[in-house]
Amino acid sequence: MRVIAVLLVVVGGLAALGFARHEERVREQDQLAAIASDLAGRAVGVRCPSFVASLVDTRVEGGRVQFDETGRPARHTDLSPETCKVLRHLDRIDFTCIERGDCGFKEFSAGWAAHTLAHESFHLRGFQDEGVTECYALQNTAFVAERLGVPKQQAQDLQAWLYKRGYPNEPSEYQSPQCYAGGPLDLRPHESRFP
């Protein structure tokens, strides 16, 4: 009888923990969806895998959006477990290292997670071309970072740093010859800073 009681307490505790984690994930997804919706220009969703799903997730990309046969994007993006984890704590990353010139991989990958949400949001807006999508996303990484709690100047520094360090190293399909200050893909040609 005692073993059954202990087992019930353990199972009940695990169920409560699972429910609490589920509720937390739903709140996180709602916050990310609000950001993505602003960039997509329509109401969209963001899905982060559950703990169990993240254990078996083998994809290498940070996020993805499915397009149907007519070229219409889905109404949601699926983010990788790592992207979701980093976005959850983006406001705790000290990006002042950009100003000092001593950032490492931790800061780069954290910034790239914010960039990934921007990238997938532009796919959700309807852009399929990776080069165009990437250029627009690079110009909106600061928007994502700031909405996730990164101070404005650090968010802008992060965006410029990712463009300088990350963009030149991307595969050719993620680059566009039209992605430059004052170019056809410049979303703010009247501003002096780019991206």
N, CA, C and O atoms as a DFTB+ gen file, in Angstrom:
780 C
 N C O
     1  1       0.803      -1.188       0.000
     2  2       0.000       0.000       0.000
     3  2       0.860       1.273       0.000
     4  3       0.566       2.243      -0.698
     5  1       1.915       1.236       0.795
     6  2       2.811       2.383       0.891
     7  2       3.499       2.659      -0.452
     8  3       3.666       3.818      -0.832
     9  1       3.898       1.609      -1.170
    10  2       4.549       1.748      -2.470
    11  2       3.600       2.418      -3.465
    12  3       4.015       3.269      -4.251
    13  1       2.345       2.034      -3.424
    14  2       1.356       2.621      -4.331
    15  2       1.174       4.104      -4.031
    16  3       1.062       4.916      -4.949
    17  1       1.144       4.456      -2.751
    18  2       0.994       5.858      -2.365
    19  2       2.183       6.684      -2.847
    20  3       2.003       7.780      -3.377
    21  1       3.382       6.172      -2.670
    22  2       4.591       6.868      -3.129
    23  2       4.572       7.006      -4.649
    24  3       4.904       8.059      -5.194
    25  1       4.179       5.925      -5.322
    26  2       4.098       5.940      -6.781
    27  2       3.089       6.982      -7.254
    28  3       3.351       7.702      -8.217
    29  1       1.945       7.070      -6.590
    30  2       0.930       8.063      -6.956
    31  2       1.437       9.488      -6.745
    32  3       1.162      10.369      -7.559
    33  1       2.168       9.717      -5.670
    34  2       2.732      11.038      -5.411
    35  2       3.746      11.406      -6.492
    36  3       3.753      12.532      -6.989
    37  1       4.594      10.455      -6.849
    38  2       5.595      10.704      -7.892
    39  2       4.921      10.990      -9.232
    40  3       5.269      11.956      -9.911
    41  1       3.962      10.154      -9.611
    42  2       3.250      10.343     -10.878
    43  2       2.502      11.675     -10.873
    44  3       2.509      12.396     -11.870
    45  1       1.865      11.999      -9.767
    46  2       1.158      13.275      -9.655
    47  2       2.100      14.455      -9.778
    48  3       1.784      15.444     -10.439
    49  1       3.265      14.353      -9.138
    50  2       4.262      15.420      -9.229
    51  2       4.769      15.606     -10.647
    52  3       4.914      16.732     -11.122
    53  1       5.038      14.492     -11.323
    54  2       5.500      14.573     -12.714
    55  2       4.423      15.159     -13.621
    56  3       4.726      15.944     -14.520
    57  1       3.183      14.786     -13.391
    58  2       2.076      15.328     -14.190
    59  2       1.950      16.835     -13.979
    60  3       1.754      17.582     -14.938
    61  1       2.061      17.285     -12.731
    62  2       1.978      18.721     -12.433
    63  2       3.131      19.476     -13.080
    64  3       2.938      20.555     -13.639
    65  1       4.328      18.905     -13.003
    66  2       5.490      19.525     -13.630
    67  2       5.320      19.599     -15.139
    68  3       5.628      20.620     -15.754
    69  1       4.831      18.518     -15.735
    70  2       4.592      18.497     -17.173
    71  2       3.568      19.532     -17.595
    72  3       3.741      20.193     -18.619
    73  1       2.508      19.681     -16.826
    74  2       1.479      20.666     -17.134
    75  2       2.043      22.082     -17.026
    76  3       1.789      22.922     -17.888
    77  1       2.812      22.344     -15.961
    78  2       3.407      23.674     -15.784
    79  2       4.351      24.002     -16.937
    80  3       4.340      25.121     -17.450
    81  1       5.160      23.037     -17.344
    82  2       6.095      23.262     -18.464
    83  2       5.331      23.494     -19.761
    84  3       5.735      24.319     -20.581
    85  1       4.234      22.776     -19.950
    86  2       3.404      22.968     -21.141
    87  2       2.845      24.393     -21.175
    88  3       2.879      25.054     -22.213
    89  1       2.336      24.858     -20.042
    90  2       1.782      26.212     -19.968
    91  2       2.863      27.262     -20.253
    92  3       2.609      28.255     -20.934
    93  1       4.051      27.033     -19.733
    94  2       5.167      27.952     -19.972
    95  2       5.525      27.982     -21.464
    96  3       5.784      29.048     -22.023
    97  1       5.539      26.814     -22.096
    98  2       5.852      26.736     -23.532
    99  2       4.790      27.456     -24.355
   100  3       5.115      28.121     -25.338
   101  1       3.540      27.331     -23.968
   102  2       2.454      28.024     -24.673
   103  2       2.643      29.535     -24.570
   104  3       2.485      30.237     -25.569
   105  1       2.976      30.049     -23.389
   106  2       3.229      31.490     -23.221
   107  2       4.410      31.942     -24.078
   108  3       4.345      32.994     -24.715
   109  1       5.484      31.162     -24.099
   110  2       6.647      31.503     -24.917
   111  2       6.284      31.535     -26.391
   112  3       6.672      32.454     -27.113
   113  1       5.540      30.534     -26.838
   114  2       5.133      30.481     -28.247
   115  2       4.250      31.679     -28.598
   116  3       4.364      32.230     -29.693
   117  1       3.377      32.084     -27.682
   118  2       2.508      33.241     -27.919
   119  2       3.340      34.519     -28.060
   120  3       3.060      35.355     -28.919
   121  1       4.361      34.663     -27.213
   122  2       5.226      35.846     -27.294
   123  2       5.963      35.870     -28.635
   124  3       6.021      36.908     -29.295
   125  1       6.521      34.731     -29.035
   126  2       7.239      34.657     -30.308
   127  2       6.294      34.855     -31.481
   128  3       6.670      35.466     -32.481
   129  1       5.068      34.345     -31.372
   130  2       4.079      34.500     -32.442
   131  2       3.694      35.964     -32.631
   132  3       3.466      36.403     -33.758
   133  1       3.620      36.717     -31.548
   134  2       3.294      38.144     -31.654
   135  2       4.381      38.878     -32.442
   136  3       4.075      39.732     -33.275
   137  1       5.634      38.549     -32.184
   138  2       6.757      39.160     -32.902
   139  2       6.722      38.748     -34.370
   140  3       6.840      39.588     -35.263
   141  1       6.558      37.453     -34.610
   142  2       6.518      36.939     -35.984
   143  2       5.346      37.535     -36.748
   144  3       5.480      37.848     -37.931
   145  1       4.204      37.697     -36.099
   146  2       3.021      38.256     -36.754
   147  2       3.272      39.697     -37.199
   148  3       2.847      40.104     -38.281
   149  1       3.965      40.463     -36.355
   150  2       4.289      41.838     -36.740
   151  2       5.142      41.869     -38.008
   152  3       4.907      42.686     -38.897
   153  1       6.123      40.984     -38.089
   154  2       6.987      40.946     -39.268
   155  2       6.295      40.321     -40.479
   156  3       6.543      40.722     -41.616
   157  1       5.444      39.355     -40.236
   158  2       4.752      38.671     -41.330
   159  2       3.597      39.500     -41.889
   160  3       3.142      39.258     -43.007
   161  1       3.130      40.463     -41.125
   162  2       2.016      41.277     -41.578
   163  2       0.674      40.565     -41.498
   164  3      -0.297      40.989     -42.125
   165  1       0.619      39.501     -40.740
   166  2      -0.620      38.733     -40.535
   167  2      -0.447      37.890     -39.275
   168  3       0.666      37.710     -38.782
   169  1      -1.549      37.385     -38.770
   170  2      -1.493      36.540     -37.572
   171  2      -0.901      35.183     -37.927
   172  3      -1.431      34.464     -38.774
   173  1       0.203      34.844     -37.272
   174  2       0.880      33.564     -37.505
   175  2       1.233      32.936     -36.162
   176  3       1.181      33.589     -35.119
   177  1       1.585      31.678     -36.209
   178  2       1.978      30.969     -35.008
   179  2       3.440      30.571     -35.033
   180  3       4.063      30.502     -36.092
   181  1       3.972      30.314     -33.863
   182  2       5.335      29.816     -33.715
   183  2       5.245      28.578     -32.847
   184  3       4.635      28.600     -31.778
   185  1       5.850      27.506     -33.307
   186  2       5.824      26.248     -32.562
   187  2       7.217      25.886     -32.085
   188  3       8.168      25.822     -32.864
   189  1       7.312      25.652     -30.797
   190  2       8.525      25.125     -30.188
   191  2       8.209      23.696     -29.754
   192  3       7.132      23.440     -29.216
   193  1       9.131      22.767     -29.979
   194  2       8.842      21.373     -29.632
   195  2       8.751      21.175     -28.126
   196  3       9.394      21.874     -27.343
   197  1       7.936      20.204     -27.747
   198  2       7.836      19.831     -26.341
   199  2       9.146      19.186     -25.911
   200  3      10.008      18.896     -26.742
   201  1       9.289      18.965     -24.620
   202  2      10.507      18.332     -24.102
   203  2      10.735      16.977     -24.761
   204  3      11.844      16.671     -25.197
   205  1       9.681      16.167     -24.832
   206  2       9.809      14.827     -25.426
   207  2      10.154      14.938     -26.909
   208  3      11.027      14.220     -27.397
   209  1       9.470      15.837     -27.635
   210  2       9.752      16.008     -29.064
   211  2      11.176      16.505     -29.292
   212  3      11.814      16.131     -30.276
   213  1      11.673      17.342     -28.392
   214  2      13.035      17.860     -28.565
   215  2      14.092      16.772     -28.386
   216  3      15.203      16.894     -28.901
   217  1      13.751      15.718     -27.664
   218  2      14.695      14.615     -27.478
   219  2      14.931      13.843     -28.774
   220  3      15.997      13.258     -28.964
   221  1      13.947      13.841     -29.658
   222  2      14.067      13.077     -30.907
   223  2      14.227      13.970     -32.125
   224  3      14.288      13.469     -33.248
   225  1      14.297      15.289     -31.931
   226  2      14.449      16.215     -33.049
   227  2      15.856      16.109     -33.619
   228  3      16.834      16.289     -32.894
   229  1      15.965      15.819     -34.906
   230  2      17.282      15.641     -35.535
   231  2      17.578      16.672     -36.616
   232  3      18.620      16.594     -37.266
   233  1      16.694      17.625     -36.820
   234  2      16.938      18.594     -37.896
   235  2      18.080      19.534     -37.530
   236  3      18.371      19.765     -36.356
   237  1      18.705      20.059     -38.547
   238  2      19.844      20.933     -38.315
   239  2      19.496      22.408     -38.482
   240  3      20.222      23.268     -37.982
   241  1      18.402      22.718     -39.175
   242  2      18.051      24.116     -39.363
   243  2      17.409      24.675     -38.104
   244  3      16.818      23.943     -37.310
   245  1      17.538      25.995     -37.936
   246  2      16.996      26.641     -36.753
   247  2      15.492      26.807     -36.787
   248  3      14.854      26.955     -35.744
   249  1      14.926      26.783     -37.977
   250  2      13.484      26.927     -38.132
   251  2      13.094      26.588     -39.558
   252  3      13.939      26.453     -40.442
   253  1      11.781      26.454     -39.759
   254  2      11.305      26.180     -41.126
   255  2       9.851      26.601     -41.257
   256  3       9.089      26.637     -40.291
   257  1       9.504      26.916     -42.497
   258  2       8.133      27.236     -42.875
   259  2       7.822      26.407     -44.105
   260  3       8.595      26.386     -45.063
   261  1       6.703      25.731     -44.077
   262  2       6.261      24.941     -45.231
   263  2       5.472      25.838     -46.184
   264  3       4.699      26.693     -45.751
   265  1       5.676      25.635     -47.482
   266  2       4.900      26.309     -48.513
   267  2       4.084      25.255     -49.244
   268  3       4.558      24.141     -49.463
   269  1       2.851      25.607     -49.624
   270  2       2.049      24.633     -50.370
   271  2       2.431      24.680     -51.852
   272  3       3.316      25.438     -52.247
   273  1       1.762      23.871     -52.657
   274  2       2.102      23.755     -54.074
   275  2       1.848      25.035     -54.858
   276  3       2.391      25.205     -55.950
   277  1       1.026      25.947     -54.315
   278  2       0.784      27.224     -54.991
   279  2       1.733      28.317     -54.508
   280  3       1.667      29.453     -54.979
   281  1       2.607      27.979     -53.575
   282  2       3.565      28.956     -53.061
   283  2       3.070      29.729     -51.850
   284  3       3.701      30.701     -51.432
   285  1       1.960      29.313     -51.289
   286  2       1.440      29.966     -50.095
   287  2       2.103      29.385     -48.848
   288  3       2.196      28.166     -48.703
   289  1       2.569      30.265     -47.937
   290  2       3.201      29.753     -46.706
   291  2       2.170      29.249     -45.713
   292  3       1.011      29.664     -45.731
   293  1       2.606      28.359     -44.857
   294  2       1.780      27.880     -43.749
   295  2       1.463      29.056     -42.832
   296  3       1.957      30.166     -43.034
   297  1       0.657      28.807     -41.852
   298  2       0.292      29.854     -40.892
   299  2       1.164      29.806     -39.641
   300  3       0.887      30.495     -38.659
   301  1       2.220      28.992     -39.677
   302  2       3.106      28.883     -38.514
   303  2       4.515      28.488     -38.977
   304  3       4.725      28.013     -40.093
   305  1       5.446      28.705     -38.082
   306  2       6.814      28.233     -38.280
   307  2       7.133      27.248     -37.168
   308  3       6.643      27.380     -36.046
   309  1       7.956      26.266     -37.488
   310  2       8.455      25.309     -36.494
   311  2       9.910      25.677     -36.207
   312  3      10.753      25.647     -37.103
   313  1      10.195      26.020     -34.968
   314  2      11.562      26.343     -34.568
   315  2      12.202      25.127     -33.910
   316  3      11.522      24.287     -33.319
   317  1      13.524      25.055     -34.026
   318  2      14.250      23.938     -33.416
   319  2      14.272      24.099     -31.903
   320  3      14.062      25.198     -31.390
   321  1      14.527      23.006     -31.187
   322  2      14.624      23.104     -29.724
   323  2      15.683      24.119     -29.279
   324  3      15.465      24.880     -28.337
   325  1      16.822      24.123     -29.959
   326  2      17.905      25.035     -29.574
   327  2      17.518      26.490     -29.806
   328  3      17.796      27.344     -28.964
   329  1      16.880      26.783     -30.940
   330  2      16.445      28.152     -31.220
   331  2      15.480      28.627     -30.141
   332  3      15.627      29.730     -29.614
   333  1      14.501      27.804     -29.815
   334  2      13.527      28.173     -28.778
   335  2      14.201      28.389     -27.430
   336  3      13.882      29.337     -26.713
   337  1      15.130      27.508     -27.091
   338  2      15.824      27.614     -25.801
   339  2      16.590      28.926     -25.702
   340  3      16.542      29.603     -24.675
   341  1      17.295      29.283     -26.769
   342  2      18.086      30.522     -26.753
   343  2      17.167      31.742     -26.712
   344  3      17.430      32.688     -25.969
   345  1      16.098      31.728     -27.499
   346  2      15.179      32.870     -27.507
   347  2      14.535      33.077     -26.142
   348  3      14.244      34.209     -25.757
   349  1      14.315      32.009     -25.423
   350  2      13.714      32.064     -24.086
   351  2      14.561      32.910     -23.136
   352  3      14.031      33.554     -22.231
   353  1      15.870      32.905     -23.346
   354  2      16.783      33.589     -22.425
   355  2      17.623      34.668     -23.121
   356  3      18.689      35.037     -22.628
   357  1      17.156      35.164     -24.244
   358  2      17.947      36.135     -25.014
   359  2      18.256      37.386     -24.205
   360  3      19.334      37.964     -24.350
   361  1      17.337      37.808     -23.364
   362  2      17.547      39.020     -22.575
   363  2      18.642      38.866     -21.523
   364  3      19.056      39.852     -20.914
   365  1      19.111      37.649     -21.308
   366  2      20.184      37.413     -20.328
   367  2      21.575      37.400     -20.963
   368  3      22.582      37.298     -20.263
   369  1      21.624      37.504     -22.277
   370  2      22.920      37.502     -22.969
   371  2      23.490      38.919     -22.964
   372  3      22.792      39.881     -23.286
   373  1      24.748      39.033     -22.602
   374  2      25.416      40.333     -22.564
   375  2      26.048      40.618     -23.924
   376  3      27.126      40.117     -24.243
   377  1      25.360      41.425     -24.711
   378  2      25.858      41.760     -26.040
   379  2      26.769      42.993     -26.044
   380  3      27.131      43.488     -27.111
   381  1      27.141      43.489     -24.861
   382  2      28.093      44.608     -24.832
   383  2      29.461      44.164     -25.343
   384  3      30.321      44.998     -25.626
   385  1      29.663      42.860     -25.461
   386  2      30.919      42.343     -26.005
   387  2      31.122      42.794     -27.448
   388  3      32.260      42.858     -27.912
   389  1      30.054      43.106     -28.162
   390  2      30.175      43.571     -29.555
   391  2      30.955      44.875     -29.579
   392  3      31.861      45.060     -30.391
   393  1      30.589      45.774     -28.678
   394  2      31.259      47.065     -28.578
   395  2      32.743      46.896     -28.225
   396  3      33.601      47.629     -28.716
   397  1      33.019      45.914     -27.367
   398  2      34.404      45.668     -26.943
   399  2      35.191      44.841     -27.966
   400  3      36.421      44.820     -27.944
   401  1      34.472      44.170     -28.851
   402  2      35.125      43.340     -29.862
   403  2      35.582      41.992     -29.349
   404  3      36.518      41.409     -29.897
   405  1      34.933      41.478     -28.295
   406  2      35.383      40.194     -27.748
   407  2      34.244      39.176     -27.598
   408  3      34.268      38.341     -26.693
   409  1      33.266      39.250     -28.476
   410  2      32.177      38.269     -28.444
   411  2      32.665      36.919     -28.942
   412  3      33.616      36.828     -29.718
   413  1      32.005      35.889     -28.485
   414  2      32.343      34.538     -28.906
   415  2      31.159      33.842     -29.548
   416  3      30.178      34.472     -29.943
   417  1      31.278      32.532     -29.641
   418  2      30.243      31.730     -30.294
   419  2      28.917      31.804     -29.545
   420  3      27.858      31.810     -30.172
   421  1      28.958      31.858     -28.227
   422  2      27.721      31.928     -27.433
   423  2      26.881      33.127     -27.853
   424  3      25.678      32.996     -28.083
   425  1      27.502      34.277     -27.952
   426  2      26.780      35.490     -28.326
   427  2      26.328      35.432     -29.786
   428  3      25.227      35.868     -30.124
   429  1      27.193      34.888     -30.646
   430  2      26.824      34.790     -32.056
   431  2      25.612      33.875     -32.226
   432  3      24.664      34.232     -32.926
   433  1      25.633      32.706     -31.597
   434  2      24.516      31.770     -31.758
   435  2      23.236      32.320     -31.133
   436  3      22.145      32.052     -31.637
   437  1      23.348      33.077     -30.056
   438  2      22.173      33.711     -29.457
   439  2      21.590      34.743     -30.410
   440  3      20.378      34.789     -30.619
   441  1      22.443      35.560     -30.981
   442  2      21.981      36.543     -31.957
   443  2      21.386      35.881     -33.183
   444  3      20.404      36.362     -33.749
   445  1      21.987      34.775     -33.589
   446  2      21.493      34.068     -34.773
   447  2      20.113      33.470     -34.522
   448  3      19.333      33.315     -35.462
   449  1      19.801      33.136     -33.289
   450  2      18.460      32.640     -32.965
   451  2      17.426      33.746     -33.189
   452  3      16.352      33.493     -33.734
   453  1      17.748      34.967     -32.769
   454  2      16.845      36.100     -33.021
   455  2      16.704      36.319     -34.521
   456  3      15.609      36.574     -35.023
   457  1      17.808      36.219     -35.217
   458  2      17.787      36.353     -36.672
   459  2      16.930      35.254     -37.312
   460  3      16.216      35.512     -38.281
   461  1      16.999      34.043     -36.780
   462  2      16.209      32.929     -37.315
   463  2      14.718      33.225     -37.221
   464  3      13.973      32.952     -38.162
   465  1      14.277      33.777     -36.100
   466  2      12.862      34.120     -35.971
   467  2      12.481      35.174     -37.009
   468  3      11.411      35.089     -37.611
   469  1      13.336      36.154     -37.222
   470  2      13.064      37.168     -38.252
   471  2      13.000      36.519     -39.632
   472  3      12.109      36.826     -40.423
   473  1      13.932      35.633     -39.918
   474  2      13.982      34.956     -41.223
   475  2      12.701      34.164     -41.474
   476  3      12.076      34.299     -42.526
   477  1      12.320      33.348     -40.515
   478  2      11.110      32.533     -40.696
   479  2       9.869      33.409     -40.791
   480  3       8.907      33.043     -41.467
   481  1       9.875      34.559     -40.125
   482  2       8.740      35.479     -40.206
   483  2       8.569      36.023     -41.614
   484  3       7.442      36.208     -42.075
   485  1       9.674      36.281     -42.301
   486  2       9.564      36.763     -43.682
   487  2       9.147      35.646     -44.634
   488  3       8.513      35.914     -45.655
   489  1       9.487      34.421     -44.323
   490  2       8.899      33.310     -45.084
   491  2       7.390      33.297     -44.859
   492  3       6.621      33.118     -45.803
   493  1       6.971      33.484     -43.622
   494  2       5.538      33.514     -43.312
   495  2       4.831      34.671     -44.013
   496  3       3.626      34.621     -44.257
   497  1       5.586      35.696     -44.326
   498  2       5.022      36.839     -45.064
   499  2       4.794      36.473     -46.530
   500  3       4.037      37.143     -47.233
   501  1       5.455      35.406     -46.985
   502  2       5.240      34.940     -48.350
   503  2       6.484      34.892     -49.210
   504  3       6.411      34.489     -50.371
   505  1       7.625      35.291     -48.671
   506  2       8.862      35.272     -49.453
   507  2       9.472      33.874     -49.426
   508  3       9.791      33.352     -48.358
   509  1       9.633      33.273     -50.594
   510  2      10.245      31.946     -50.675
   511  2      11.733      32.030     -50.974
   512  3      12.505      31.201     -50.492
   513  1      12.145      33.003     -51.752
   514  2      13.547      33.145     -52.133
   515  2      14.395      33.362     -50.884
   516  3      14.178      34.317     -50.138
   517  1      15.354      32.480     -50.661
   518  2      16.169      32.551     -49.440
   519  2      17.022      33.817     -49.385
   520  3      17.209      34.380     -48.306
   521  1      17.537      34.271     -50.509
   522  2      18.364      35.476     -50.515
   523  2      17.584      36.716     -50.123
   524  3      18.064      37.535     -49.339
   525  1      16.383      36.858     -50.663
   526  2      15.524      37.990     -50.331
   527  2      15.098      37.897     -48.871
   528  3      15.166      38.881     -48.134
   529  1      14.662      36.720     -48.458
   530  2      14.212      36.501     -47.080
   531  2      15.340      36.823     -46.103
   532  3      15.121      37.475     -45.083
   533  1      16.538      36.365     -46.422
   534  2      17.683      36.590     -45.538
   535  2      18.006      38.072     -45.419
   536  3      18.300      38.561     -44.328
   537  1      17.953      38.781     -46.528
   538  2      18.262      40.211     -46.496
   539  2      17.250      40.956     -45.631
   540  3      17.633      41.794     -44.814
   541  1      15.975      40.662     -45.803
   542  2      14.951      41.309     -44.986
   543  2      15.112      40.937     -43.510
   544  3      14.943      41.781     -42.630
   545  1      15.434      39.685     -43.250
   546  2      15.606      39.235     -41.865
   547  2      16.785      39.930     -41.205
   548  3      16.697      40.328     -40.043
   549  1      17.873      40.079     -41.921
   550  2      19.045      40.743     -41.353
   551  2      18.743      42.189     -40.981
   552  3      19.368      42.747     -40.078
   553  1      17.793      42.789     -41.671
   554  2      17.409      44.164     -41.367
   555  2      16.397      44.256     -40.222
   556  3      16.037      45.354     -39.798
   557  1      15.942      43.113     -39.726
   558  2      14.936      43.096     -38.670
   559  2      15.330      42.271     -37.452
   560  3      14.500      42.002     -36.584
   561  1      16.587      41.872     -37.390
   562  2      17.053      41.115     -36.235
   563  2      17.011      41.970     -34.975
   564  3      16.692      41.469     -33.897
   565  1      17.330      43.257     -35.101
   566  2      17.279      44.148     -33.938
   567  2      15.852      44.250     -33.408
   568  3      15.644      44.301     -32.196
   569  1      14.877      44.280     -34.300
   570  2      13.467      44.333     -33.886
   571  2      13.134      43.132     -33.005
   572  3      12.531      43.286     -31.942
   573  1      13.525      41.942     -33.445
   574  2      13.257      40.722     -32.678
   575  2      13.983      40.772     -31.343
   576  3      13.384      40.526     -30.296
   577  1      15.270      41.090     -31.377
   578  2      16.067      41.104     -30.143
   579  2      15.498      42.098     -29.133
   580  3      15.407      41.804     -27.941
   581  1      15.122      43.263     -29.619
   582  2      14.584      44.276     -28.710
   583  2      13.265      43.811     -28.096
   584  3      13.026      44.017     -26.906
   585  1      12.417      43.193     -28.897
   586  2      11.132      42.698     -28.382
   587  2      11.337      41.579     -27.361
   588  3      10.461      41.321     -26.535
   589  1      12.491      40.916     -27.420
   590  2      12.782      39.849     -26.462
   591  2      13.620      40.344     -25.283
   592  3      14.146      39.541     -24.513
   593  1      13.742      41.657     -25.144
   594  2      14.345      42.229     -23.950
   595  2      15.768      42.731     -24.070
   596  3      16.346      43.169     -23.076
   597  1      16.350      42.680     -25.258
   598  2      17.708      43.204     -25.442
   599  2      17.599      44.731     -25.567
   600  3      16.770      45.224     -26.333
   601  1      18.417      45.479     -24.833
   602  2      18.366      46.943     -24.944
   603  2      18.579      47.408     -26.393
   604  3      19.312      46.784     -27.161
   605  1      17.926      48.508     -26.741
   606  2      17.876      48.996     -28.131
   607  2      19.251      49.101     -28.780
   608  3      19.449      48.560     -29.868
   609  1      20.197      49.776     -28.154
   610  2      21.513      49.956     -28.782
   611  2      22.229      48.619     -28.969
   612  3      22.861      48.395     -30.001
   613  1      22.133      47.733     -27.979
   614  2      22.744      46.410     -28.117
   615  2      22.078      45.626     -29.245
   616  3      22.749      44.909     -29.988
   617  1      20.763      45.764     -29.370
   618  2      20.047      45.071     -30.443
   619  2      20.505      45.572     -31.813
   620  3      20.682      44.777     -32.736
   621  1      20.695      46.874     -31.948
   622  2      21.160      47.436     -33.217
   623  2      22.606      47.013     -33.498
   624  3      22.954      46.687     -34.633
   625  1      23.439      47.022     -32.462
   626  2      24.821      46.556     -32.627
   627  2      24.846      45.090     -33.038
   628  3      25.646      44.686     -33.882
   629  1      23.962      44.296     -32.435
   630  2      23.873      42.875     -32.756
   631  2      23.501      42.675     -34.226
   632  3      24.102      41.850     -34.915
   633  1      22.530      43.416     -34.693
   634  2      22.105      43.299     -36.089
   635  2      23.264      43.606     -37.040
   636  3      23.509      42.859     -37.988
   637  1      23.967      44.698     -36.786
   638  2      25.104      45.068     -37.641
   639  2      26.211      44.025     -37.575
   640  3      26.826      43.703     -38.592
   641  1      26.464      43.501     -36.389
   642  2      27.513      42.496     -36.192
   643  2      27.188      41.208     -36.933
   644  3      28.059      40.624     -37.578
   645  1      25.923      40.755     -36.846
   646  2      25.532      39.534     -37.545
   647  2      25.627      39.708     -39.064
   648  3      26.005      38.782     -39.781
   649  1      25.283      40.892     -39.537
   650  2      25.396      41.156     -40.975
   651  2      26.864      41.097     -41.408
   652  3      27.201      40.517     -42.440
   653  1      27.712      41.702     -40.604
   654  2      29.141      41.751     -40.938
   655  2      29.804      40.378     -40.803
   656  3      30.596      39.991     -41.663
   657  1      29.491      39.643     -39.739
   658  2      30.161      38.370     -39.460
   659  2      29.469      37.150     -40.071
   660  3      30.131      36.202     -40.494
   661  1      28.146      37.178     -40.115
   662  2      27.409      36.002     -40.551
   663  2      27.067      35.967     -42.026
   664  3      27.237      34.945     -42.690
   665  1      26.583      37.092     -42.535
   666  2      26.087      37.114     -43.909
   667  2      27.124      36.703     -44.952
   668  3      26.795      35.917     -45.841
   669  1      28.359      37.199     -44.883
   670  2      29.338      36.799     -45.904
   671  2      29.673      35.307     -45.897
   672  3      30.176      34.784     -46.891
   673  1      29.404      34.626     -44.806
   674  2      29.741      33.202     -44.686
   675  2      28.575      32.274     -44.988
   676  3      28.703      31.056     -44.864
   677  1      27.452      32.830     -45.379
   678  2      26.286      32.002     -45.656
   679  2      26.378      31.381     -47.046
   680  3      27.086      31.895     -47.912
   681  1      25.658      30.268     -47.260
   682  2      25.625      29.658     -48.592
   683  2      25.085      30.655     -49.621
   684  3      24.340      31.571     -49.273
   685  1      25.461      30.474     -50.866
   686  2      25.098      31.443     -51.908
   687  2      23.599      31.631     -52.059
   688  3      23.161      32.732     -52.391
   689  1      22.793      30.598     -51.828
   690  2      21.346      30.759     -51.982
   691  2      20.743      31.669     -50.904
   692  3      19.606      32.119     -51.046
   693  1      21.490      31.942     -49.835
   694  2      21.032      32.839     -48.785
   695  2      21.576      34.257     -48.962
   696  3      21.364      35.114     -48.104
   697  1      22.264      34.503     -50.052
   698  2      22.805      35.822     -50.325
   699  2      22.133      36.396     -51.562
   700  3      21.674      35.660     -52.436
   701  1      22.082      37.710     -51.623
   702  2      21.516      38.390     -52.786
   703  2      22.416      39.555     -53.166
   704  3      22.852      40.309     -52.296
   705  1      22.698      39.712     -54.452
   706  2      23.502      40.859     -54.881
   707  2      22.754      42.181     -54.695
   708  3      23.341      43.251     -54.859
   709  1      21.475      42.116     -54.358
   710  2      20.669      43.320     -54.158
   711  2      20.579      43.727     -52.688
   712  3      19.859      44.663     -52.342
   713  1      21.313      43.019     -51.827
   714  2      21.256      43.275     -50.385
   715  2      22.418      44.170     -49.960
   716  3      23.472      43.690     -49.544
   717  1      22.203      45.466     -50.072
   718  2      23.218      46.433     -49.662
   719  2      22.529      47.761     -49.373
   720  3      21.372      47.958     -49.744
   721  1      23.239      48.672     -48.711
   722  2      22.683      49.979     -48.357
   723  2      22.220      50.703     -49.615
   724  3      22.998      50.905     -50.548
   725  1      20.956      51.089     -49.631
   726  2      20.391      51.796     -50.774
   727  2      19.980      50.885     -51.916
   728  3      19.459      51.352     -52.928
   729  1      20.214      49.578     -51.759
   730  2      19.878      48.623     -52.814
   731  2      18.392      48.321     -52.866
   732  3      17.627      48.804     -52.032
   733  1      17.982      47.527     -53.838
   734  2      16.565      47.202     -54.018
   735  2      15.923      46.500     -52.819
   736  3      14.706      46.574     -52.647
   737  1      16.718      45.823     -51.991
   738  2      16.171      45.119     -50.831
   739  2      16.343      45.890     -49.526
   740  3      16.019      45.383     -48.452
   741  1      16.852      47.108     -49.621
   742  2      17.022      47.946     -48.433
   743  2      15.637      48.419     -47.988
   744  3      14.992      49.191     -48.697
   745  1      15.177      47.965     -46.825
   746  2      13.854      48.319     -46.334
   747  2      13.777      49.750     -45.812
   748  3      12.683      50.295     -45.661
   749  1      14.918      50.360     -45.536
   750  2      14.959      51.722     -45.004
   751  2      16.012      52.540     -45.762
   752  3      17.000      52.972     -45.169
   753  1      15.810      52.752     -47.054
   754  2      16.838      53.437     -47.850
   755  2      17.093      54.879     -47.413
   756  3      18.139      55.444     -47.732
   757  1      16.155      55.475     -46.692
   758  2      16.317      56.850     -46.219
   759  2      17.208      56.937     -44.984
   760  3      17.611      58.033     -44.594
   761  1      17.522      55.800     -44.363
   762  2      18.394      55.785     -43.186
   763  2      19.828      55.498     -43.610
   764  3      20.067      54.796     -44.593
   765  1      20.759      56.038     -42.873
   766  2      22.165      55.863     -43.232
   767  2      22.712      54.495     -42.822
   768  3      23.643      53.991     -43.450
   769  1      22.147      53.893     -41.783
   770  2      22.673      52.602     -41.337
   771  2      22.057      51.444     -42.106
   772  3      20.876      51.468     -42.455
   773  1      22.854      50.457     -42.357
   774  2      22.389      49.234     -43.007
   775  2      23.195      48.084     -42.419
   776  3      24.409      48.239     -42.294
   777  1      22.650      47.003     -42.068
   778  2      21.251      46.676     -42.328
   779  2      20.395      47.371     -41.364
   780  3      19.173      47.230     -41.410
